[in-house]
Amino acid sequence: MKFRKMSEEMTEQEMLIVLRLVYPCAQMKGYRRYTGANFVTVFFSLPEDSGDDGHKIDFLPDIIYVINDDDKLDGIPIDEADGVCSGISNIDILNLYKKYMVANGYSEMWLNNPYSEA
């Protein structure tokens, strides 16, 4: 497997898949690619939202940053955040996310990996 830069190659469908790992009922409203830093910010809404409520989350190659609605700058890693989804622990969500990223070549585990295909 060859490393793929997620900020350039991840499709909207893939963004929706990883968003729904964290928030199963989320509706994606948009996204922004940060090619220099290789991450994607996804903007979304939830069924319980009212009016113009909106949320955002950052997907990096090997971690998710949950951004609280009142945060203006950085979010916090999902493994340190309060439970974001009922029924599934944040650690389980992160493990599923990492598996997805490795399987699709987006994980930085593929960078300079001597055991992967050249």
N, C-alpha and C positions, 0 to 999 in steps of 0.2 A: 504494500500500500504506500502510496506517495502522499505527503502532506499537502493538504489543500487549504488555501487561505479562506477562511470562512467569510470574512468581510467582503470578498470578491465573488465567491462561488456559491454561497448558500442561497437557495431559492426561497421565494416567499412561502411555498408549501412546507419547506423544511423549517422555516421560522415558526410557522403555525404549529407544526408538530412539537417542537421543543417548548413553545409557549404553553401548549396544552398538557405537557408533562407537569408543569407547575400549576397552572390554572385551567382545569379541564373544560370549563364553560366559557373561557375568555373568547372575545371577538377581537381579532387583530384589526387595528385602525390604521396602522402605518409602521414604518421602520426607517432607521437611518443607519447607514454603513459608515464605519470609521476604519478606512483602509490602512491608515498609518499605524494605528494601534491594534488592528485586527480584531475588532469586536462589532457587534450589532446591537442597537437599541431598538426594542419593539414597543410600540404604543398600542394599548388595548383597553377594552372596557369589559366590565363584568355584568352579569344579569341584574345584580342588586344596585347597580349605579343609577343615579338619577341625573337627568339633564346632560350637562357637559362634563360630567366626571370622566376623568381619564387617568390611566396609570401607565407606567413604563417600567421596563426591566432590561437589564444588560446581559447579553449572552457573550461570554468569552470562550476561547477554545476549551478550557477545562474547568470553568467555574461560572456560576450564575450570580449576578448581583441584583438583589431585590431593592428597588428604590421606593421608599415610602412616599406617599403623596405629599408630605410636607417637606421632604428633602429637596434642596435646590441643587446640590452638588452630587456627591457620590452616594451610592447605595451601600448595602452591607452584603457580604457573602451569604449565600442561602444557608450554608451550614451553621451560621451564627444568627440567623434571623429567627423571629418568632414563627410558629407554624403558619405556613402560607396556604396550605391546602388541607382541608379536613380529611382525616382517614389515612393519609400517607405522611410519613416523617420527611422532614427536609433532607435528611441524609439519604433516604431511599430515592427521593427525587433527584438528588445530585448524582447518585450512582447510576440511575437510568440515563441521565443526561450524559455522563461521561461515557457510558457504553455506546450511546448514539454517536457521540463525537468521534470516538475511536473507530467505530465501524464505518463511518463515512469519511474518514481521513482528515477531519478538522482538528483533532486533538494535537497538541504540541508534542505528544508522545512520539509522533511520527518524525519530528525534526531530528536529524542526525542520528537516527536509529540504525545501528549496524545490522540489525536482524530483519529489517524491512527490505523490500525489493528496491533496487536502484532506479 
